[in-house]
């Protein structure tokens, strides 16, 4: 029946799991790419574009490397 028209069709459970995995990956990738671009981390940006790690590399970047270093510059004294 339907297999005659779609011989390579996936079962519904596998197709749904694949769809959820794609959505999961796109969410993490978009957040991480946004942060990498804003922080001028070109190496991370290129790595995340090329490598598809189902969100693992993106999560590592967001949690460990996306924070901007704080600059401890002394504030000039305020004189009235």
mmCIF file of the N, C-alpha and C atoms, coordinates in Angstrom:
data_MODEL
# 
_entry.id   MODEL 
# 
loop_
_atom_site.group_PDB 
_atom_site.id 
_atom_site.type_symbol 
_atom_site.label_atom_id 
_atom_site.label_alt_id 
_atom_site.label_comp_id 
_atom_site.label_asym_id 
_atom_site.label_entity_id 
_atom_site.label_seq_id 
_atom_site.pdbx_PDB_ins_code 
_atom_site.Cartn_x 
_atom_site.Cartn_y 
_atom_site.Cartn_z 
_atom_site.occupancy 
_atom_site.B_iso_or_equiv 
_atom_site.pdbx_formal_charge 
_atom_site.auth_seq_id 
_atom_site.auth_comp_id 
_atom_site.auth_asym_id 
_atom_site.auth_atom_id 
_atom_site.pdbx_PDB_model_num 
ATOM 1   N N  . UNK A 1 1  ? 0.809  -1.179 0.000  1.00 0.00 ? 1  UNK A N  1 
ATOM 2   C CA . UNK A 1 1  ? 0.000  0.000  0.000  1.00 0.00 ? 1  UNK A CA 1 
ATOM 3   C C  . UNK A 1 1  ? 0.864  1.260  0.000  1.00 0.00 ? 1  UNK A C  1 
ATOM 4   N N  . UNK A 1 2  ? 0.982  1.901  1.192  1.00 0.00 ? 2  UNK A N  1 
ATOM 5   C CA . UNK A 1 2  ? 1.719  3.152  1.245  1.00 0.00 ? 2  UNK A CA 1 
ATOM 6   C C  . UNK A 1 2  ? 3.206  2.934  1.051  1.00 0.00 ? 2  UNK A C  1 
ATOM 7   N N  . UNK A 1 3  ? 3.703  1.711  1.311  1.00 0.00 ? 3  UNK A N  1 
ATOM 8   C CA . UNK A 1 3  ? 5.116  1.415  1.095  1.00 0.00 ? 3  UNK A CA 1 
ATOM 9   C C  . UNK A 1 3  ? 5.469  1.432  -0.384 1.00 0.00 ? 3  UNK A C  1 
ATOM 10  N N  . UNK A 1 4  ? 4.500  1.246  -1.240 1.00 0.00 ? 4  UNK A N  1 
ATOM 11  C CA . UNK A 1 4  ? 4.758  1.331  -2.672 1.00 0.00 ? 4  UNK A CA 1 
ATOM 12  C C  . UNK A 1 4  ? 5.115  2.756  -3.085 1.00 0.00 ? 4  UNK A C  1 
ATOM 13  N N  . UNK A 1 5  ? 4.539  3.735  -2.390 1.00 0.00 ? 5  UNK A N  1 
ATOM 14  C CA . UNK A 1 5  ? 4.795  5.131  -2.721 1.00 0.00 ? 5  UNK A CA 1 
ATOM 15  C C  . UNK A 1 5  ? 5.985  5.702  -1.948 1.00 0.00 ? 5  UNK A C  1 
ATOM 16  N N  . UNK A 1 6  ? 6.186  5.219  -0.740 1.00 0.00 ? 6  UNK A N  1 
ATOM 17  C CA . UNK A 1 6  ? 7.268  5.709  0.119  1.00 0.00 ? 6  UNK A CA 1 
ATOM 18  C C  . UNK A 1 6  ? 8.109  4.535  0.611  1.00 0.00 ? 6  UNK A C  1 
ATOM 19  N N  . UNK A 1 7  ? 8.964  3.979  -0.225 1.00 0.00 ? 7  UNK A N  1 
ATOM 20  C CA . UNK A 1 7  ? 9.701  2.777  0.193  1.00 0.00 ? 7  UNK A CA 1 
ATOM 21  C C  . UNK A 1 7  ? 10.741 3.042  1.278  1.00 0.00 ? 7  UNK A C  1 
ATOM 22  N N  . UNK A 1 8  ? 11.149 4.290  1.467  1.00 0.00 ? 8  UNK A N  1 
ATOM 23  C CA . UNK A 1 8  ? 12.162 4.606  2.474  1.00 0.00 ? 8  UNK A CA 1 
ATOM 24  C C  . UNK A 1 8  ? 11.567 5.363  3.657  1.00 0.00 ? 8  UNK A C  1 
ATOM 25  N N  . UNK A 1 9  ? 10.279 5.263  3.869  1.00 0.00 ? 9  UNK A N  1 
ATOM 26  C CA . UNK A 1 9  ? 9.618  5.975  4.961  1.00 0.00 ? 9  UNK A CA 1 
ATOM 27  C C  . UNK A 1 9  ? 10.032 5.394  6.301  1.00 0.00 ? 9  UNK A C  1 
ATOM 28  N N  . UNK A 1 10 ? 10.189 6.278  7.278  1.00 0.00 ? 10 UNK A N  1 
ATOM 29  C CA . UNK A 1 10 ? 10.554 5.870  8.632  1.00 0.00 ? 10 UNK A CA 1 
ATOM 30  C C  . UNK A 1 10 ? 9.293  5.588  9.441  1.00 0.00 ? 10 UNK A C  1 
ATOM 31  N N  . UNK A 1 11 ? 9.375  4.713  10.417 1.00 0.00 ? 11 UNK A N  1 
ATOM 32  C CA . UNK A 1 11 ? 8.248  4.553  11.338 1.00 0.00 ? 11 UNK A CA 1 
ATOM 33  C C  . UNK A 1 11 ? 7.975  5.860  12.071 1.00 0.00 ? 11 UNK A C  1 
ATOM 34  N N  . UNK A 1 12 ? 6.752  6.044  12.525 1.00 0.00 ? 12 UNK A N  1 
ATOM 35  C CA . UNK A 1 12 ? 6.344  7.315  13.135 1.00 0.00 ? 12 UNK A CA 1 
ATOM 36  C C  . UNK A 1 12 ? 7.201  7.649  14.355 1.00 0.00 ? 12 UNK A C  1 
ATOM 37  N N  . UNK A 1 13 ? 7.520  6.687  15.187 1.00 0.00 ? 13 UNK A N  1 
ATOM 38  C CA . UNK A 1 13 ? 8.317  6.941  16.389 1.00 0.00 ? 13 UNK A CA 1 
ATOM 39  C C  . UNK A 1 13 ? 9.708  7.443  16.061 1.00 0.00 ? 13 UNK A C  1 
ATOM 40  N N  . UNK A 1 14 ? 10.335 6.835  15.065 1.00 0.00 ? 14 UNK A N  1 
ATOM 41  C CA . UNK A 1 14 ? 11.687 7.265  14.689 1.00 0.00 ? 14 UNK A CA 1 
ATOM 42  C C  . UNK A 1 14 ? 11.635 8.637  14.027 1.00 0.00 ? 14 UNK A C  1 
ATOM 43  N N  . UNK A 1 15 ? 10.640 8.875  13.211 1.00 0.00 ? 15 UNK A N  1 
ATOM 44  C CA . UNK A 1 15 ? 10.493 10.180 12.572 1.00 0.00 ? 15 UNK A CA 1 
ATOM 45  C C  . UNK A 1 15 ? 10.254 11.284 13.581 1.00 0.00 ? 15 UNK A C  1 
ATOM 46  N N  . UNK A 1 16 ? 9.428  11.000 14.598 1.00 0.00 ? 16 UNK A N  1 
ATOM 47  C CA . UNK A 1 16 ? 9.163  11.988 15.640 1.00 0.00 ? 16 UNK A CA 1 
ATOM 48  C C  . UNK A 1 16 ? 10.418 12.261 16.463 1.00 0.00 ? 16 UNK A C  1 
ATOM 49  N N  . UNK A 1 17 ? 11.155 11.201 16.810 1.00 0.00 ? 17 UNK A N  1 
ATOM 50  C CA . UNK A 1 17 ? 12.405 11.373 17.557 1.00 0.00 ? 17 UNK A CA 1 
ATOM 51  C C  . UNK A 1 17 ? 13.408 12.194 16.749 1.00 0.00 ? 17 UNK A C  1 
ATOM 52  N N  . UNK A 1 18 ? 13.498 11.943 15.472 1.00 0.00 ? 18 UNK A N  1 
ATOM 53  C CA . UNK A 1 18 ? 14.405 12.698 14.615 1.00 0.00 ? 18 UNK A CA 1 
ATOM 54  C C  . UNK A 1 18 ? 13.993 14.165 14.540 1.00 0.00 ? 18 UNK A C  1 
ATOM 55  N N  . UNK A 1 19 ? 12.706 14.421 14.443 1.00 0.00 ? 19 UNK A N  1 
ATOM 56  C CA . UNK A 1 19 ? 12.212 15.798 14.410 1.00 0.00 ? 19 UNK A CA 1 
ATOM 57  C C  . UNK A 1 19 ? 12.536 16.521 15.717 1.00 0.00 ? 19 UNK A C  1 
ATOM 58  N N  . UNK A 1 20 ? 12.325 15.865 16.851 1.00 0.00 ? 20 UNK A N  1 
ATOM 59  C CA . UNK A 1 20 ? 12.647 16.479 18.143 1.00 0.00 ? 20 UNK A CA 1 
ATOM 60  C C  . UNK A 1 20 ? 14.145 16.731 18.286 1.00 0.00 ? 20 UNK A C  1 
ATOM 61  N N  . UNK A 1 21 ? 14.964 15.820 17.785 1.00 0.00 ? 21 UNK A N  1 
ATOM 62  C CA . UNK A 1 21 ? 16.416 15.993 17.827 1.00 0.00 ? 21 UNK A CA 1 
ATOM 63  C C  . UNK A 1 21 ? 16.852 17.179 16.970 1.00 0.00 ? 21 UNK A C  1 
ATOM 64  N N  . UNK A 1 22 ? 16.239 17.355 15.830 1.00 0.00 ? 22 UNK A N  1 
ATOM 65  C CA . UNK A 1 22 ? 16.559 18.487 14.954 1.00 0.00 ? 22 UNK A CA 1 
ATOM 66  C C  . UNK A 1 22 ? 16.170 19.805 15.624 1.00 0.00 ? 22 UNK A C  1 
ATOM 67  N N  . UNK A 1 23 ? 14.992 19.847 16.238 1.00 0.00 ? 23 UNK A N  1 
ATOM 68  C CA . UNK A 1 23 ? 14.548 21.068 16.923 1.00 0.00 ? 23 UNK A CA 1 
ATOM 69  C C  . UNK A 1 23 ? 15.476 21.382 18.101 1.00 0.00 ? 23 UNK A C  1 
ATOM 70  N N  . UNK A 1 24 ? 15.819 20.354 18.897 1.00 0.00 ? 24 UNK A N  1 
ATOM 71  C CA . UNK A 1 24 ? 16.757 20.510 20.027 1.00 0.00 ? 24 UNK A CA 1 
ATOM 72  C C  . UNK A 1 24 ? 18.070 21.114 19.546 1.00 0.00 ? 24 UNK A C  1 
ATOM 73  N N  . UNK A 1 25 ? 18.625 20.552 18.482 1.00 0.00 ? 25 UNK A N  1 
ATOM 74  C CA . UNK A 1 25 ? 19.911 20.999 17.961 1.00 0.00 ? 25 UNK A CA 1 
ATOM 75  C C  . UNK A 1 25 ? 19.835 22.428 17.434 1.00 0.00 ? 25 UNK A C  1 
ATOM 76  N N  . UNK A 1 26 ? 18.762 22.763 16.729 1.00 0.00 ? 26 UNK A N  1 
ATOM 77  C CA . UNK A 1 26 ? 18.628 24.112 16.175 1.00 0.00 ? 26 UNK A CA 1 
ATOM 78  C C  . UNK A 1 26 ? 18.517 25.175 17.268 1.00 0.00 ? 26 UNK A C  1 
ATOM 79  N N  . UNK A 1 27 ? 17.819 24.858 18.338 1.00 0.00 ? 27 UNK A N  1 
ATOM 80  C CA . UNK A 1 27 ? 17.684 25.823 19.437 1.00 0.00 ? 27 UNK A CA 1 
ATOM 81  C C  . UNK A 1 27 ? 19.049 26.113 20.056 1.00 0.00 ? 27 UNK A C  1 
ATOM 82  N N  . UNK A 1 28 ? 19.794 25.064 20.418 1.00 0.00 ? 28 UNK A N  1 
ATOM 83  C CA . UNK A 1 28 ? 21.107 25.260 21.040 1.00 0.00 ? 28 UNK A CA 1 
ATOM 84  C C  . UNK A 1 28 ? 22.088 25.910 20.078 1.00 0.00 ? 28 UNK A C  1 
ATOM 85  N N  . UNK A 1 29 ? 22.059 25.503 18.809 1.00 0.00 ? 29 UNK A N  1 
ATOM 86  C CA . UNK A 1 29 ? 22.985 26.056 17.827 1.00 0.00 ? 29 UNK A CA 1 
ATOM 87  C C  . UNK A 1 29 ? 22.729 27.540 17.615 1.00 0.00 ? 29 UNK A C  1 
ATOM 88  N N  . UNK A 1 30 ? 21.468 27.931 17.526 1.00 0.00 ? 30 UNK A N  1 
ATOM 89  C CA . UNK A 1 30 ? 21.176 29.340 17.290 1.00 0.00 ? 30 UNK A CA 1 
ATOM 90  C C  . UNK A 1 30 ? 21.597 30.207 18.479 1.00 0.00 ? 30 UNK A C  1 
ATOM 91  N N  . UNK A 1 31 ? 21.358 29.738 19.693 1.00 0.00 ? 31 UNK A N  1 
ATOM 92  C CA . UNK A 1 31 ? 21.772 30.510 20.876 1.00 0.00 ? 31 UNK A CA 1 
ATOM 93  C C  . UNK A 1 31 ? 23.292 30.629 20.935 1.00 0.00 ? 31 UNK A C  1 
ATOM 94  N N  . UNK A 1 32 ? 23.979 29.515 20.718 1.00 0.00 ? 32 UNK A N  1 
ATOM 95  C CA . UNK A 1 32 ? 25.448 29.524 20.804 1.00 0.00 ? 32 UNK A CA 1 
ATOM 96  C C  . UNK A 1 32 ? 26.071 30.359 19.689 1.00 0.00 ? 32 UNK A C  1 
ATOM 97  N N  . UNK A 1 33 ? 25.542 30.260 18.483 1.00 0.00 ? 33 UNK A N  1 
ATOM 98  C CA . UNK A 1 33 ? 26.086 31.067 17.385 1.00 0.00 ? 33 UNK A CA 1 
ATOM 99  C C  . UNK A 1 33 ? 25.869 32.550 17.644 1.00 0.00 ? 33 UNK A C  1 
ATOM 100 N N  . UNK A 1 34 ? 24.731 32.901 18.203 1.00 0.00 ? 34 UNK A N  1 
ATOM 101 C CA . UNK A 1 34 ? 24.462 34.301 18.532 1.00 0.00 ? 34 UNK A CA 1 
ATOM 102 C C  . UNK A 1 34 ? 25.485 34.811 19.551 1.00 0.00 ? 34 UNK A C  1 
ATOM 103 N N  . UNK A 1 35 ? 25.721 34.030 20.598 1.00 0.00 ? 35 UNK A N  1 
ATOM 104 C CA . UNK A 1 35 ? 26.678 34.446 21.621 1.00 0.00 ? 35 UNK A CA 1 
ATOM 105 C C  . UNK A 1 35 ? 28.101 34.512 21.072 1.00 0.00 ? 35 UNK A C  1 
ATOM 106 N N  . UNK A 1 36 ? 28.487 33.552 20.245 1.00 0.00 ? 36 UNK A N  1 
ATOM 107 C CA . UNK A 1 36 ? 29.834 33.550 19.672 1.00 0.00 ? 36 UNK A CA 1 
ATOM 108 C C  . UNK A 1 36 ? 30.035 34.762 18.765 1.00 0.00 ? 36 UNK A C  1 
ATOM 109 N N  . UNK A 1 37 ? 29.024 35.113 18.005 1.00 0.00 ? 37 UNK A N  1 
ATOM 110 C CA . UNK A 1 37 ? 29.137 36.277 17.123 1.00 0.00 ? 37 UNK A CA 1 
ATOM 111 C C  . UNK A 1 37 ? 29.226 37.565 17.932 1.00 0.00 ? 37 UNK A C  1 
ATOM 112 N N  . UNK A 1 38 ? 28.438 37.664 18.985 1.00 0.00 ? 38 UNK A N  1 
ATOM 113 C CA . UNK A 1 38 ? 28.463 38.871 19.820 1.00 0.00 ? 38 UNK A CA 1 
ATOM 114 C C  . UNK A 1 38 ? 29.777 39.027 20.574 1.00 0.00 ? 38 UNK A C  1 
ATOM 115 N N  . UNK A 1 39 ? 30.417 37.896 20.914 1.00 0.00 ? 39 UNK A N  1 
ATOM 116 C CA . UNK A 1 39 ? 31.679 37.937 21.657 1.00 0.00 ? 39 UNK A CA 1 
ATOM 117 C C  . UNK A 1 39 ? 32.903 37.907 20.749 1.00 0.00 ? 39 UNK A C  1 
ATOM 118 N N  . UNK A 1 40 ? 32.707 37.948 19.449 1.00 0.00 ? 40 UNK A N  1 
ATOM 119 C CA . UNK A 1 40 ? 33.795 37.914 18.461 1.00 0.00 ? 40 UNK A CA 1 
ATOM 120 C C  . UNK A 1 40 ? 34.660 36.667 18.604 1.00 0.00 ? 40 UNK A C  1 
ATOM 121 N N  . UNK A 1 41 ? 34.053 35.527 18.866 1.00 0.00 ? 41 UNK A N  1 
ATOM 122 C CA . UNK A 1 41 ? 34.759 34.253 18.960 1.00 0.00 ? 41 UNK A CA 1 
ATOM 123 C C  . UNK A 1 41 ? 34.639 33.538 17.615 1.00 0.00 ? 41 UNK A C  1 
ATOM 124 N N  . UNK A 1 42 ? 35.476 33.949 16.666 1.00 0.00 ? 42 UNK A N  1 
ATOM 125 C CA . UNK A 1 42 ? 35.387 33.430 15.307 1.00 0.00 ? 42 UNK A CA 1 
ATOM 126 C C  . UNK A 1 42 ? 35.662 31.929 15.247 1.00 0.00 ? 42 UNK A C  1 
ATOM 127 N N  . UNK A 1 43 ? 36.633 31.449 16.003 1.00 0.00 ? 43 UNK A N  1 
ATOM 128 C CA . UNK A 1 43 ? 36.956 30.024 16.005 1.00 0.00 ? 43 UNK A CA 1 
ATOM 129 C C  . UNK A 1 43 ? 35.782 29.172 16.469 1.00 0.00 ? 43 UNK A C  1 
ATOM 130 N N  . UNK A 1 44 ? 35.152 29.584 17.549 1.00 0.00 ? 44 UNK A N  1 
ATOM 131 C CA . UNK A 1 44 ? 33.979 28.857 18.038 1.00 0.00 ? 44 UNK A CA 1 
ATOM 132 C C  . UNK A 1 44 ? 32.851 28.919 17.025 1.00 0.00 ? 44 UNK A C  1 
ATOM 133 N N  . UNK A 1 45 ? 32.646 30.087 16.430 1.00 0.00 ? 45 UNK A N  1 
ATOM 134 C CA . UNK A 1 45 ? 31.570 30.259 15.457 1.00 0.00 ? 45 UNK A CA 1 
ATOM 135 C C  . UNK A 1 45 ? 31.752 29.297 14.282 1.00 0.00 ? 45 UNK A C  1 
ATOM 136 N N  . UNK A 1 46 ? 32.949 29.247 13.735 1.00 0.00 ? 46 UNK A N  1 
ATOM 137 C CA . UNK A 1 46 ? 33.221 28.373 12.594 1.00 0.00 ? 46 UNK A CA 1 
ATOM 138 C C  . UNK A 1 46 ? 33.081 26.905 12.994 1.00 0.00 ? 46 UNK A C  1 
ATOM 139 N N  . UNK A 1 47 ? 33.591 26.546 14.167 1.00 0.00 ? 47 UNK A N  1 
ATOM 140 C CA . UNK A 1 47 ? 33.494 25.154 14.625 1.00 0.00 ? 47 UNK A CA 1 
ATOM 141 C C  . UNK A 1 47 ? 32.042 24.732 14.781 1.00 0.00 ? 47 UNK A C  1 
ATOM 142 N N  . UNK A 1 48 ? 31.218 25.607 15.329 1.00 0.00 ? 48 UNK A N  1 
ATOM 143 C CA . UNK A 1 48 ? 29.808 25.253 15.521 1.00 0.00 ? 48 UNK A CA 1 
ATOM 144 C C  . UNK A 1 48 ? 29.041 25.206 14.212 1.00 0.00 ? 48 UNK A C  1 
ATOM 145 N N  . UNK A 1 49 ? 29.462 25.998 13.234 1.00 0.00 ? 49 UNK A N  1 
ATOM 146 C CA . UNK A 1 49 ? 28.821 25.937 11.919 1.00 0.00 ? 49 UNK A CA 1 
ATOM 147 C C  . UNK A 1 49 ? 29.167 24.617 11.231 1.00 0.00 ? 49 UNK A C  1 
ATOM 148 N N  . UNK A 1 50 ? 30.428 24.198 11.307 1.00 0.00 ? 50 UNK A N  1 
ATOM 149 C CA . UNK A 1 50 ? 30.882 23.015 10.574 1.00 0.00 ? 50 UNK A CA 1 
ATOM 150 C C  . UNK A 1 50 ? 30.481 21.719 11.275 1.00 0.00 ? 50 UNK A C  1 
ATOM 151 N N  . UNK A 1 51 ? 30.679 21.639 12.579 1.00 0.00 ? 51 UNK A N  1 
ATOM 152 C CA . UNK A 1 51 ? 30.430 20.403 13.311 1.00 0.00 ? 51 UNK A CA 1 
ATOM 153 C C  . UNK A 1 51 ? 28.983 20.321 13.785 1.00 0.00 ? 51 UNK A C  1 
ATOM 154 N N  . UNK A 1 52 ? 28.369 19.187 13.554 1.00 0.00 ? 52 UNK A N  1 
ATOM 155 C CA . UNK A 1 52 ? 27.017 18.967 14.048 1.00 0.00 ? 52 UNK A CA 1 
ATOM 156 C C  . UNK A 1 52 ? 27.098 17.954 15.180 1.00 0.00 ? 52 UNK A C  1 
ATOM 157 N N  . UNK A 1 53 ? 27.032 18.435 16.410 1.00 0.00 ? 53 UNK A N  1 
ATOM 158 C CA . UNK A 1 53 ? 27.208 17.572 17.573 1.00 0.00 ? 53 UNK A CA 1 
ATOM 159 C C  . UNK A 1 53 ? 25.925 17.441 18.379 1.00 0.00 ? 53 UNK A C  1 
ATOM 160 N N  . UNK A 1 54 ? 24.792 17.674 17.773 1.00 0.00 ? 54 UNK A N  1 
ATOM 161 C CA . UNK A 1 54 ? 23.476 17.552 18.409 1.00 0.00 ? 54 UNK A CA 1 
ATOM 162 C C  . UNK A 1 54 ? 23.392 18.417 19.666 1.00 0.00 ? 54 UNK A C  1 
ATOM 163 N N  . UNK A 1 55 ? 24.008 19.563 19.634 1.00 0.00 ? 55 UNK A N  1 
ATOM 164 C CA . UNK A 1 55 ? 23.911 20.514 20.729 1.00 0.00 ? 55 UNK A CA 1 
ATOM 165 C C  . UNK A 1 55 ? 24.975 20.385 21.800 1.00 0.00 ? 55 UNK A C  1 
ATOM 166 N N  . UNK A 1 56 ? 25.803 19.356 21.757 1.00 0.00 ? 56 UNK A N  1 
ATOM 167 C CA . UNK A 1 56 ? 26.793 19.145 22.817 1.00 0.00 ? 56 UNK A CA 1 
ATOM 168 C C  . UNK A 1 56 ? 27.852 20.248 22.803 1.00 0.00 ? 56 UNK A C  1 
ATOM 169 N N  . UNK A 1 57 ? 28.440 20.520 21.649 1.00 0.00 ? 57 UNK A N  1 
ATOM 170 C CA . UNK A 1 57 ? 29.459 21.571 21.537 1.00 0.00 ? 57 UNK A CA 1 
ATOM 171 C C  . UNK A 1 57 ? 28.865 22.934 21.884 1.00 0.00 ? 57 UNK A C  1 
ATOM 172 N N  . UNK A 1 58 ? 27.636 23.160 21.471 1.00 0.00 ? 58 UNK A N  1 
ATOM 173 C CA . UNK A 1 58 ? 26.982 24.428 21.734 1.00 0.00 ? 58 UNK A CA 1 
ATOM 174 C C  . UNK A 1 58 ? 26.745 24.627 23.234 1.00 0.00 ? 58 UNK A C  1 
ATOM 175 N N  . UNK A 1 59 ? 26.315 23.571 23.912 1.00 0.00 ? 59 UNK A N  1 
ATOM 176 C CA . UNK A 1 59 ? 26.085 23.661 25.355 1.00 0.00 ? 59 UNK A CA 1 
ATOM 177 C C  . UNK A 1 59 ? 27.401 23.911 26.088 1.00 0.00 ? 59 UNK A C  1 
ATOM 178 N N  . UNK A 1 60 ? 28.461 23.238 25.674 1.00 0.00 ? 60 UNK A N  1 
ATOM 179 C CA . UNK A 1 60 ? 29.776 23.457 26.278 1.00 0.00 ? 60 UNK A CA 1 
ATOM 180 C C  . UNK A 1 60 ? 30.209 24.905 26.102 1.00 0.00 ? 60 UNK A C  1 
ATOM 181 N N  . UNK A 1 61 ? 30.007 25.454 24.906 1.00 0.00 ? 61 UNK A N  1 
ATOM 182 C CA . UNK A 1 61 ? 30.391 26.847 24.665 1.00 0.00 ? 61 UNK A CA 1 
ATOM 183 C C  . UNK A 1 61 ? 29.562 27.797 25.535 1.00 0.00 ? 61 UNK A C  1 
ATOM 184 N N  . UNK A 1 62 ? 28.260 27.597 25.567 1.00 0.00 ? 62 UNK A N  1 
ATOM 185 C CA . UNK A 1 62 ? 27.395 28.503 26.321 1.00 0.00 ? 62 UNK A CA 1 
ATOM 186 C C  . UNK A 1 62 ? 27.730 28.475 27.806 1.00 0.00 ? 62 UNK A C  1 
ATOM 187 N N  . UNK A 1 63 ? 27.909 27.281 28.362 1.00 0.00 ? 63 UNK A N  1 
ATOM 188 C CA . UNK A 1 63 ? 28.140 27.178 29.802 1.00 0.00 ? 63 UNK A CA 1 
ATOM 189 C C  . UNK A 1 63 ? 29.557 27.531 30.222 1.00 0.00 ? 63 UNK A C  1 
ATOM 190 N N  . UNK A 1 64 ? 30.543 27.289 29.346 1.00 0.00 ? 64 UNK A N  1 
ATOM 191 C CA . UNK A 1 64 ? 31.912 27.473 29.786 1.00 0.00 ? 64 UNK A CA 1 
ATOM 192 C C  . UNK A 1 64 ? 32.691 28.598 29.158 1.00 0.00 ? 64 UNK A C  1 
ATOM 193 N N  . UNK A 1 65 ? 32.374 28.981 27.942 1.00 0.00 ? 65 UNK A N  1 
ATOM 194 C CA . UNK A 1 65 ? 33.250 29.910 27.233 1.00 0.00 ? 65 UNK A CA 1 
ATOM 195 C C  . UNK A 1 65 ? 32.575 31.183 26.736 1.00 0.00 ? 65 UNK A C  1 
ATOM 196 N N  . UNK A 1 66 ? 31.282 31.313 26.873 1.00 0.00 ? 66 UNK A N  1 
ATOM 197 C CA . UNK A 1 66 ? 30.607 32.463 26.268 1.00 0.00 ? 66 UNK A CA 1 
ATOM 198 C C  . UNK A 1 66 ? 30.595 33.690 27.155 1.00 0.00 ? 66 UNK A C  1 
ATOM 199 N N  . UNK A 1 67 ? 31.004 33.539 28.386 1.00 0.00 ? 67 UNK A N  1 
ATOM 200 C CA . UNK A 1 67 ? 30.966 34.682 29.281 1.00 0.00 ? 67 UNK A CA 1 
ATOM 201 C C  . UNK A 1 67 ? 32.119 35.631 28.985 1.00 0.00 ? 67 UNK A C  1 
ATOM 202 N N  . UNK A 1 68 ? 31.772 36.901 28.886 1.00 0.00 ? 68 UNK A N  1 
ATOM 203 C CA . UNK A 1 68 ? 32.807 37.903 28.647 1.00 0.00 ? 68 UNK A CA 1 
ATOM 204 C C  . UNK A 1 68 ? 33.628 38.085 29.916 1.00 0.00 ? 68 UNK A C  1 
ATOM 205 N N  . UNK A 1 69 ? 34.954 38.179 29.773 1.00 0.00 ? 69 UNK A N  1 
ATOM 206 C CA . UNK A 1 69 ? 35.770 38.404 30.970 1.00 0.00 ? 69 UNK A CA 1 
ATOM 207 C C  . UNK A 1 69 ? 35.488 39.786 31.538 1.00 0.00 ? 69 UNK A C  1 
ATOM 208 N N  . UNK A 1 70 ? 35.429 39.849 32.852 1.00 0.00 ? 70 UNK A N  1 
ATOM 209 C CA . UNK A 1 70 ? 35.176 41.141 33.483 1.00 0.00 ? 70 UNK A CA 1 
ATOM 210 C C  . UNK A 1 70 ? 36.473 41.937 33.507 1.00 0.00 ? 70 UNK A C  1 
ATOM 211 N N  . UNK A 1 71 ? 36.346 43.191 33.228 1.00 0.00 ? 71 UNK A N  1 
ATOM 212 C CA . UNK A 1 71 ? 37.504 44.081 33.224 1.00 0.00 ? 71 UNK A CA 1 
ATOM 213 C C  . UNK A 1 71 ? 37.530 44.794 34.565 1.00 0.00 ? 71 UNK A C  1 
ATOM 214 N N  . UNK A 1 72 ? 38.593 44.569 35.304 1.00 0.00 ? 72 UNK A N  1 
ATOM 215 C CA . UNK A 1 72 ? 38.738 45.193 36.618 1.00 0.00 ? 72 UNK A CA 1 
ATOM 216 C C  . UNK A 1 72 ? 39.528 46.488 36.497 1.00 0.00 ? 72 UNK A C  1 
ATOM 217 N N  . UNK A 1 73 ? 38.972 47.436 35.808 1.00 0.00 ? 73 UNK A N  1 
ATOM 218 C CA . UNK A 1 73 ? 39.645 48.729 35.689 1.00 0.00 ? 73 UNK A CA 1 
ATOM 219 C C  . UNK A 1 73 ? 39.147 49.639 36.787 1.00 0.00 ? 73 UNK A C  1 
ATOM 220 N N  . UNK A 1 74 ? 40.059 50.315 37.434 1.00 0.00 ? 74 UNK A N  1 
ATOM 221 C CA . UNK A 1 74 ? 39.633 51.193 38.521 1.00 0.00 ? 74 UNK A CA 1 
ATOM 222 C C  . UNK A 1 74 ? 38.826 52.368 37.968 1.00 0.00 ? 74 UNK A C  1 
ATOM 223 N N  . UNK A 1 75 ? 37.805 52.724 38.699 1.00 0.00 ? 75 UNK A N  1 
ATOM 224 C CA . UNK A 1 75 ? 36.980 53.845 38.307 1.00 0.00 ? 75 UNK A CA 1 
ATOM 225 C C  . UNK A 1 75 ? 37.666 55.139 38.744 1.00 0.00 ? 75 UNK A C  1 
ATOM 226 N N  . UNK A 1 76 ? 37.628 56.145 37.891 1.00 0.00 ? 76 UNK A N  1 
ATOM 227 C CA . UNK A 1 76 ? 38.215 57.423 38.325 1.00 0.00 ? 76 UNK A CA 1 
ATOM 228 C C  . UNK A 1 76 ? 37.388 58.020 39.472 1.00 0.00 ? 76 UNK A C  1 
ATOM 229 N N  . UNK A 1 77 ? 38.076 58.708 40.362 1.00 0.00 ? 77 UNK A N  1 
ATOM 230 C CA . UNK A 1 77 ? 37.336 59.290 41.500 1.00 0.00 ? 77 UNK A CA 1 
ATOM 231 C C  . UNK A 1 77 ? 36.388 60.372 41.001 1.00 0.00 ? 77 UNK A C  1 
ATOM 232 N N  . UNK A 1 78 ? 35.260 60.436 41.655 1.00 0.00 ? 78 UNK A N  1 
ATOM 233 C CA . UNK A 1 78 ? 34.251 61.454 41.311 1.00 0.00 ? 78 UNK A CA 1 
ATOM 234 C C  . UNK A 1 78 ? 34.552 62.700 42.134 1.00 0.00 ? 78 UNK A C  1 
ATOM 235 N N  . UNK A 1 79 ? 34.764 63.801 41.440 1.00 0.00 ? 79 UNK A N  1 
ATOM 236 C CA . UNK A 1 79 ? 35.027 65.075 42.146 1.00 0.00 ? 79 UNK A CA 1 
ATOM 237 C C  . UNK A 1 79 ? 33.862 65.998 41.915 1.00 0.00 ? 79 UNK A C  1 
ATOM 238 N N  . UNK A 1 80 ? 33.386 66.613 42.978 1.00 0.00 ? 80 UNK A N  1 
ATOM 239 C CA . UNK A 1 80 ? 32.234 67.527 42.816 1.00 0.00 ? 80 UNK A CA 1 
ATOM 240 C C  . UNK A 1 80 ? 32.598 68.853 42.189 1.00 0.00 ? 80 UNK A C  1 
# 
